[in-house]
Amino acid sequence: MSRIQSVFAELKAQGKKALIPYITAGDPHPDQTVPLMHALVASGADMIELGVPFSDPMADGPVIQRASERALVHKIGLRKVLEMVKTFRETNQKTPVVLMGYANPVEAMGTTRFVALAKDAGVDGVLTVDYPPEECESFNQQLAQADIDSIFLLSPTTEPSRTELIVKQATGFLYYVSLKGVTGAANLDIVEVKKRVAEIRKTTDMPIGVGFGVKDAATAHEVAAIADAVVVGSRMVLAIEQSNANTLIPNVQALMKELRTAIDAV
């Protein structure tokens, strides 16, 4: 059982839902990423989604695009992100880390090399936005052999036949994009999310996380009532963007505690 699967099993036994914050590696500064990861865990994160900075993040809205730009100024690439995960693992062996990014950096490094370095660093899951399931079976097999979960996105426009194809390849959990568009683009329709999550559950018993539209504690509470995990990205990155060196950790932890309280109230 992977670290991701263990966390979901443990939470299910406790009647709790997972809180998964997203941050972009290297934002606002490379030296602050690992301390931020530890701060997220200390304030209620069950796992961490760590974004790999990329120059053309097609699934991300303006907030996360700006985070990638800030990280790229410091020349943060995939290899340095893996080094950050490895440093995090020196003192945290429990909290799963999922890398979210795009195919280009992985292809540039080479999938075999990437998987080997990811395993060595302690990565638990990989979500590659622009690797369609039809084209990444070999990559998924390499991840599986390294005991790394393959996380896939499902959206409001995903056809049932495609959902079945994705479910066959996915491990760890499924990530349902709660709205049409990029991260942080609009307010989610909770009724529609509930309907779609119920449809997905008919095809799999894998945990389902919901993200891309969780803007505050109230939304997190509504999503937690439907899903197994609540993913908070743009709102978390915005808190980072609006902080300075002195307020960064306190601001992020304050937001995390609000979200944790709201989710646990379900």
BELTA-V144421 format. One record per residue. N is the residue number from 0. PHI is phi in degrees with one decimal (NA if undefined). PSI is psi as a letter, one per 40 degrees, with the letter a starting at -180 (NA if undefined). BURIAL is 1 if it has 24 or more other ideal C-beta (glycine too) atoms within 12 Angstrom, else 0. Layout:
{{N PHI PSI BURIAL} {N PHI PSI BURIAL}}
//
This chain:
{{0 NA h 0} {1 -72.9 i 1} {2 -60.5 d 1} {3 -63.5 d 1} {4 -62.5 d 1} {5 -64.2 d 1} {6 -63.7 d 1} {7 -64.5 d 1} {8 -65.1 d 0} {9 -64.1 d 0} {10 -65.6 d 1} {11 -61.3 d 0} {12 -63.7 d 0} {13 -91.7 e 0} {14 70.3 f 0} {15 -117.1 i 0} {16 -112.3 i 1} {17 -82.1 i 1} {18 -109.5 h 1} {19 -122.0 g 1} {20 -79.4 i 1} {21 -111.2 h 1} {22 -135.2 i 1} {23 -92.9 h 1} {24 -59.3 h 1} {25 91.4 e 1} {26 -108.3 h 1} {27 -83.2 e 1} {28 -153.7 i 1} {29 -52.8 d 1} {30 -68.3 e 0} {31 -99.3 e 1} {32 -66.3 d 1} {33 -65.4 d 1} {34 -57.4 d 1} {35 -63.9 d 1} {36 -59.8 d 1} {37 -66.1 d 1} {38 -66.2 d 1} {39 -63.0 d 1} {40 -65.1 d 1} {41 -63.7 d 0} {42 -107.5 e 1} {43 120.8 e 1} {44 -71.7 h 1} {45 -90.7 d 1} {46 -154.5 i 1} {47 -123.6 h 1} {48 -100.3 h 1} {49 -109.5 h 1} {50 -78.6 h 1} {51 -91.9 h 1} {52 -56.3 h 1} {53 -147.8 i 1} {54 -73.9 e 0} {55 -135.7 g 0} {56 -78.5 g 1} {57 -64.2 d 0} {58 -91.0 e 1} {59 -103.9 i 1} {60 -79.8 a 1} {61 -57.4 d 0} {62 -61.9 d 1} {63 -76.4 d 1} {64 -59.7 d 1} {65 -64.9 d 1} {66 -63.4 d 1} {67 -61.6 d 1} {68 -62.1 d 1} {69 -64.8 d 1} {70 -70.6 d 1} {71 -67.4 d 1} {72 -57.9 d 0} {73 -92.0 e 1} {74 59.5 f 0} {75 -85.7 h 1} {76 -115.2 a 1} {77 -59.9 d 1} {78 -63.1 d 1} {79 -69.5 d 1} {80 -63.0 d 1} {81 -64.5 d 1} {82 -64.9 d 1} {83 -64.5 d 1} {84 -62.7 d 1} {85 -62.2 d 1} {86 -66.0 d 0} {87 -58.6 d 1} {88 -68.6 e 1} {89 -61.5 d 0} {90 -125.6 e 0} {91 -137.6 h 1} {92 -102.7 e 0} {93 -105.6 d 0} {94 -74.5 h 1} {95 -65.1 i 1} {96 -122.5 h 1} {97 -109.5 h 1} {98 -85.3 h 1} {99 -115.8 h 1} {100 -169.4 a 1} {101 -124.5 i 1} {102 -68.1 d 1} {103 -53.9 d 0} {104 -62.3 d 1} {105 -67.2 d 1} {106 -64.7 d 0} {107 -63.6 d 0} {108 -76.3 d 0} {109 99.0 h 0} {110 -62.1 d 1} {111 -63.2 d 0} {112 -66.1 d 0} {113 -59.6 d 1} {114 -62.0 d 1} {115 -63.1 d 0} {116 -69.8 d 1} {117 -64.7 d 1} {118 -64.2 d 1} {119 -63.1 d 0} {120 -76.0 d 1} {121 100.9 f 1} {122 -71.8 i 1} {123 -105.9 d 1} {124 -151.1 i 1} {125 -132.7 h 1} {126 -118.7 h 1} {127 -106.9 h 1} {128 -54.9 d 1} {129 -104.9 f 1} {130 -98.9 g 1} {131 -68.0 i 0} {132 -59.6 d 1} {133 -68.3 e 0} {134 -118.2 e 0} {135 -127.5 f 1} {136 -61.9 d 0} {137 -63.6 d 0} {138 -61.7 d 1} {139 -62.4 d 1} {140 -64.6 d 0} {141 -63.8 d 1} {142 -62.6 d 1} {143 -61.8 d 0} {144 -65.6 d 0} {145 -96.1 e 1} {146 60.7 f 1} {147 -111.0 h 1} {148 -76.0 i 1} {149 -101.3 h 1} {150 -99.9 h 1} {151 -121.8 i 1} {152 -91.3 i 1} {153 -122.3 i 1} {154 -128.5 i 1} {155 -60.4 e 1} {156 -102.4 e 0} {157 -69.7 h 1} {158 -71.4 i 0} {159 -53.9 d 0} {160 -65.3 d 0} {161 -74.3 d 0} {162 -57.7 d 1} {163 -61.3 d 0} {164 -63.8 d 0} {165 -66.9 d 1} {166 -59.5 d 1} {167 -66.0 d 0} {168 -98.8 d 1} {169 -74.6 i 1} {170 -138.9 i 1} {171 87.6 c 1} {172 -163.7 i 1} {173 -101.6 i 1} {174 -111.2 h 1} {175 -91.3 h 1} {176 -80.9 h 1} {177 -78.2 e 1} {178 -148.7 i 1} {179 -83.9 h 0} {180 125.0 a 0} {181 -89.5 i 1} {182 -57.3 h 1} {183 69.2 e 1} {184 -78.7 d 1} {185 -158.9 i 0} {186 -83.1 h 0} {187 -79.0 i 1} {188 -97.0 h 0} {189 -63.5 d 1} {190 -65.8 d 0} {191 -66.9 d 1} {192 -60.8 d 1} {193 -59.5 d 0} {194 -63.1 d 0} {195 -69.2 d 1} {196 -62.9 d 1} {197 -61.5 d 0} {198 -66.0 d 1} {199 -65.0 d 1} {200 -61.4 d 0} {201 -70.3 e 0} {202 -102.5 e 1} {203 -160.6 i 1} {204 -104.7 e 0} {205 -67.1 i 1} {206 -59.2 i 1} {207 -121.4 h 1} {208 -102.7 i 1} {209 -123.7 h 1} {210 -152.3 a 1} {211 82.0 e 1} {212 -146.4 e 1} {213 -87.5 h 1} {214 -102.2 e 1} {215 -161.0 a 1} {216 -63.6 d 1} {217 -63.2 d 0} {218 -65.6 d 1} {219 -59.0 d 1} {220 -62.7 d 1} {221 -64.5 d 1} {222 -67.7 d 1} {223 -62.2 d 1} {224 -71.4 e 0} {225 -109.3 d 1} {226 -104.3 i 1} {227 -91.2 e 1} {228 -149.3 i 1} {229 -114.2 h 1} {230 -104.5 h 1} {231 -120.3 h 1} {232 -111.8 c 1} {233 -57.1 d 1} {234 -63.4 d 1} {235 -68.6 d 1} {236 -66.9 d 1} {237 -64.1 d 1} {238 -61.5 d 1} {239 -66.9 d 1} {240 -61.3 d 1} {241 -88.9 e 0} {242 -107.8 i 1} {243 -109.6 a 0} {244 -58.2 d 0} {245 -81.0 d 0} {246 -100.3 e 0} {247 -54.2 c 1} {248 -63.6 d 1} {249 -58.3 d 0} {250 -66.4 d 1} {251 -65.4 d 1} {252 -67.9 d 1} {253 -63.6 d 0} {254 -63.8 d 1} {255 -59.9 d 1} {256 -65.5 d 1} {257 -61.9 d 1} {258 -66.4 d 1} {259 -61.2 d 1} {260 -62.0 d 0} {261 -66.3 d 1} {262 -69.4 d 1} {263 -70.9 e 1} {264 -78.6 e 0} {265 -70.4 NA 1}}
//
